[in-house]
Amino acid sequence: MVGLMGSGKSTIGKLLASRLSLSFVDLDEMIVQAQGKSIPQIFEHDGEAIFRALESQALEEALKLKNSVIATGGGAILSEHNREMMKQAGRVIWLDASPEVLAARITGDSNRPLLHDVDPLEKMKALTSERNPLYAEIADLRIDTGLMNTKEAVDKIAAFLSE
């Protein structure tokens, strides 16, 4: 699963994995466990470039697992290598929503280092413009999570995966 922060990757991913009796992997959680520090701490102490390298390593490990739903970080698609790995590994589901919906969902979340000292709506507009073409490039299915509830999203994805 790919998509911007706040799109529902972790929430919908967990529900989908449960529905399909698959394991669920959250790349951010993998990184936090491996590094022993939070994502904001990694950004602050090591920088975004180090975080992105850790994210690529975690993705490579996660993709070795079979029968899994993987929730990537919102920026995992910035790396061409990551995009290629995801496309080759299985079906890519893009969870999308408008910048307004995303901003409303993430406002006040201290675990979002890219939102430090910025207007969430303006940041989401910029990220949408930058990243949506990359999500579109690799997605097998796009789900607008701003237009449906989590159950509807899970139902739609499960139906797609059973085709």
Secondary structure as a PSIPRED ss2 file (coil, helix, strand):
# PSIPRED VFORMAT (PSIPRED V4.0)

   1 M C   1.000  0.000  0.000
   2 V E   0.000  0.000  1.000
   3 G C   1.000  0.000  0.000
   4 L C   1.000  0.000  0.000
   5 M C   1.000  0.000  0.000
   6 G C   1.000  0.000  0.000
   7 S C   1.000  0.000  0.000
   8 G C   1.000  0.000  0.000
   9 K H   0.000  1.000  0.000
  10 S H   0.000  1.000  0.000
  11 T H   0.000  1.000  0.000
  12 I H   0.000  1.000  0.000
  13 G H   0.000  1.000  0.000
  14 K H   0.000  1.000  0.000
  15 L H   0.000  1.000  0.000
  16 L H   0.000  1.000  0.000
  17 A H   0.000  1.000  0.000
  18 S H   0.000  1.000  0.000
  19 R H   0.000  1.000  0.000
  20 L H   0.000  1.000  0.000
  21 S C   1.000  0.000  0.000
  22 L C   1.000  0.000  0.000
  23 S E   0.000  0.000  1.000
  24 F E   0.000  0.000  1.000
  25 V E   0.000  0.000  1.000
  26 D E   0.000  0.000  1.000
  27 L H   0.000  1.000  0.000
  28 D H   0.000  1.000  0.000
  29 E H   0.000  1.000  0.000
  30 M H   0.000  1.000  0.000
  31 I H   0.000  1.000  0.000
  32 V H   0.000  1.000  0.000
  33 Q H   0.000  1.000  0.000
  34 A H   0.000  1.000  0.000
  35 Q H   0.000  1.000  0.000
  36 G C   1.000  0.000  0.000
  37 K C   1.000  0.000  0.000
  38 S C   1.000  0.000  0.000
  39 I H   0.000  1.000  0.000
  40 P H   0.000  1.000  0.000
  41 Q H   0.000  1.000  0.000
  42 I H   0.000  1.000  0.000
  43 F H   0.000  1.000  0.000
  44 E H   0.000  1.000  0.000
  45 H H   0.000  1.000  0.000
  46 D H   0.000  1.000  0.000
  47 G C   1.000  0.000  0.000
  48 E H   0.000  1.000  0.000
  49 A H   0.000  1.000  0.000
  50 I H   0.000  1.000  0.000
  51 F H   0.000  1.000  0.000
  52 R H   0.000  1.000  0.000
  53 A H   0.000  1.000  0.000
  54 L H   0.000  1.000  0.000
  55 E H   0.000  1.000  0.000
  56 S H   0.000  1.000  0.000
  57 Q H   0.000  1.000  0.000
  58 A H   0.000  1.000  0.000
  59 L H   0.000  1.000  0.000
  60 E H   0.000  1.000  0.000
  61 E H   0.000  1.000  0.000
  62 A H   0.000  1.000  0.000
  63 L C   1.000  0.000  0.000
  64 K C   1.000  0.000  0.000
  65 L C   1.000  0.000  0.000
  66 K C   1.000  0.000  0.000
  67 N C   1.000  0.000  0.000
  68 S E   0.000  0.000  1.000
  69 V E   0.000  0.000  1.000
  70 I E   0.000  0.000  1.000
  71 A E   0.000  0.000  1.000
  72 T C   1.000  0.000  0.000
  73 G C   1.000  0.000  0.000
  74 G C   1.000  0.000  0.000
  75 G C   1.000  0.000  0.000
  76 A H   0.000  1.000  0.000
  77 I H   0.000  1.000  0.000
  78 L H   0.000  1.000  0.000
  79 S C   1.000  0.000  0.000
  80 E H   0.000  1.000  0.000
  81 H H   0.000  1.000  0.000
  82 N H   0.000  1.000  0.000
  83 R H   0.000  1.000  0.000
  84 E H   0.000  1.000  0.000
  85 M H   0.000  1.000  0.000
  86 M H   0.000  1.000  0.000
  87 K H   0.000  1.000  0.000
  88 Q H   0.000  1.000  0.000
  89 A H   0.000  1.000  0.000
  90 G C   1.000  0.000  0.000
  91 R C   1.000  0.000  0.000
  92 V C   1.000  0.000  0.000
  93 I E   0.000  0.000  1.000
  94 W E   0.000  0.000  1.000
  95 L E   0.000  0.000  1.000
  96 D E   0.000  0.000  1.000
  97 A C   1.000  0.000  0.000
  98 S C   1.000  0.000  0.000
  99 P H   0.000  1.000  0.000
 100 E H   0.000  1.000  0.000
 101 V H   0.000  1.000  0.000
 102 L H   0.000  1.000  0.000
 103 A H   0.000  1.000  0.000
 104 A H   0.000  1.000  0.000
 105 R H   0.000  1.000  0.000
 106 I H   0.000  1.000  0.000
 107 T C   1.000  0.000  0.000
 108 G C   1.000  0.000  0.000
 109 D C   1.000  0.000  0.000
 110 S C   1.000  0.000  0.000
 111 N C   1.000  0.000  0.000
 112 R C   1.000  0.000  0.000
 113 P H   0.000  1.000  0.000
 114 L H   0.000  1.000  0.000
 115 L H   0.000  1.000  0.000
 116 H C   1.000  0.000  0.000
 117 D C   1.000  0.000  0.000
 118 V C   1.000  0.000  0.000
 119 D C   1.000  0.000  0.000
 120 P H   0.000  1.000  0.000
 121 L H   0.000  1.000  0.000
 122 E H   0.000  1.000  0.000
 123 K H   0.000  1.000  0.000
 124 M H   0.000  1.000  0.000
 125 K H   0.000  1.000  0.000
 126 A H   0.000  1.000  0.000
 127 L H   0.000  1.000  0.000
 128 T H   0.000  1.000  0.000
 129 S H   0.000  1.000  0.000
 130 E H   0.000  1.000  0.000
 131 R H   0.000  1.000  0.000
 132 N H   0.000  1.000  0.000
 133 P H   0.000  1.000  0.000
 134 L H   0.000  1.000  0.000
 135 Y H   0.000  1.000  0.000
 136 A H   0.000  1.000  0.000
 137 E H   0.000  1.000  0.000
 138 I H   0.000  1.000  0.000
 139 A C   1.000  0.000  0.000
 140 D C   1.000  0.000  0.000
 141 L E   0.000  0.000  1.000
 142 R E   0.000  0.000  1.000
 143 I E   0.000  0.000  1.000
 144 D E   0.000  0.000  1.000
 145 T C   1.000  0.000  0.000
 146 G C   1.000  0.000  0.000
 147 L C   1.000  0.000  0.000
 148 M C   1.000  0.000  0.000
 149 N C   1.000  0.000  0.000
 150 T H   0.000  1.000  0.000
 151 K H   0.000  1.000  0.000
 152 E H   0.000  1.000  0.000
 153 A H   0.000  1.000  0.000
 154 V H   0.000  1.000  0.000
 155 D H   0.000  1.000  0.000
 156 K H   0.000  1.000  0.000
 157 I H   0.000  1.000  0.000
 158 A H   0.000  1.000  0.000
 159 A H   0.000  1.000  0.000
 160 F H   0.000  1.000  0.000
 161 L H   0.000  1.000  0.000
 162 S C   1.000  0.000  0.000
 163 E C   1.000  0.000  0.000
